[in-house]
Amino acid sequence: MLDDFRLEATDICPKVVLSQQTNVFEISGNCLHEDPMYFFKPVIEWLNEYVKSPNSNTEFNFFLEYFNSSSAKEIAEILFTLEKITATGNKVKVNWHHLVEDDVMEERGNEFLEISNIPFELKSVN
C-alpha cells in the first residue's frame, strides 16, 4: 500500500490528498502555478504507482475554484491516468464539484467529462 501523498493549498496551488489507506482522493482550491507540469508531476507519479494496485473502488474528487489554462492539461493527464484503473478490473469515478452559480467551472467540468472514459459526475454545491 502506498504512503499518503499530501500537499497543503497555497494562493497559487491546490490542496492535494491522495490516500490509498483511507480511500480519499481529492484536489481542491486554485491552480495558478506558472509551471503546472512541475507541480503535478509528483501527483501523476503517485497515481501511476497507485494504478498498479488500486483499491476496488476509487472516487476522485475535484473541488476546484479556478485553474489556469496550462493546468487544464495536467488535470486531463490525471483523468487519463485514472482511466487505467478500469483495465485492472476495479472501479473508478470522478466527482467534479462546482458552486451552483459558477457556470465557468461547471462548463470546464463538462469539457473534462467529454474527454474522459470513466464515470464522471458534475455536482453543484452551495
TAFENBEL-V585900 format. One record per residue. N is the residue number from 1. NEAR is the number of other ideal C-beta (glycine too) atoms within 12 Angstrom. D_CENTER is the distance of its C-alpha to the mean C-alpha in Angstrom with 2 decimals. Layout:
N NEAR D_CENTER
N NEAR D_CENTER
//
This chain:
1 14 19.72
2 22 17.41
3 12 17.81
4 19 15.20
5 29 13.11
6 21 13.11
7 25 13.29
8 13 14.95
9 23 14.38
10 15 17.02
11 13 18.32
12 20 16.38
13 30 13.28
14 35 10.56
15 24 10.75
16 37 8.61
17 27 9.70
18 37 9.56
19 23 12.76
20 27 14.29
21 15 17.42
22 17 16.29
23 25 13.54
24 21 11.15
25 37 7.43
26 31 6.20
27 41 5.48
28 29 8.63
29 27 11.49
30 23 12.51
31 39 11.69
32 22 15.30
33 27 15.79
34 13 18.54
35 17 17.22
36 29 13.42
37 20 14.09
38 16 15.80
39 32 13.21
40 34 10.24
41 21 12.83
42 19 12.98
43 36 9.28
44 30 9.68
45 19 13.11
46 28 12.18
47 33 9.99
48 24 13.04
49 20 15.29
50 33 13.53
51 27 13.93
52 18 17.61
53 17 18.08
54 32 15.29
55 25 16.05
56 15 17.74
57 18 15.12
58 34 11.40
59 29 9.56
60 41 5.84
61 32 6.08
62 42 5.29
63 30 8.76
64 37 9.30
65 24 13.04
66 25 13.33
67 36 12.17
68 23 14.81
69 15 15.40
70 20 15.00
71 33 11.37
72 26 10.77
73 22 11.75
74 33 9.29
75 37 6.28
76 28 8.56
77 27 9.18
78 45 5.90
79 35 6.75
80 24 10.25
81 34 9.88
82 40 8.69
83 29 11.70
84 26 13.93
85 34 13.75
86 24 15.96
87 16 18.54
88 19 19.08
89 12 20.23
90 24 17.48
91 21 15.33
92 35 11.66
93 27 10.40
94 37 7.53
95 29 8.68
96 39 8.53
97 28 10.87
98 31 13.34
99 20 16.82
100 13 19.61
101 11 21.35
102 22 18.49
103 14 19.22
104 16 17.45
105 30 13.93
106 22 14.94
107 16 16.12
108 29 13.07
109 34 11.17
110 18 14.20
111 21 14.05
112 36 10.69
113 25 12.24
114 15 15.26
115 21 13.97
116 29 12.00
117 19 14.25
118 28 12.56
119 22 13.11
120 26 11.17
121 21 12.53
122 27 13.00
123 23 14.22
124 17 16.66
125 21 17.28
126 9 20.27
//
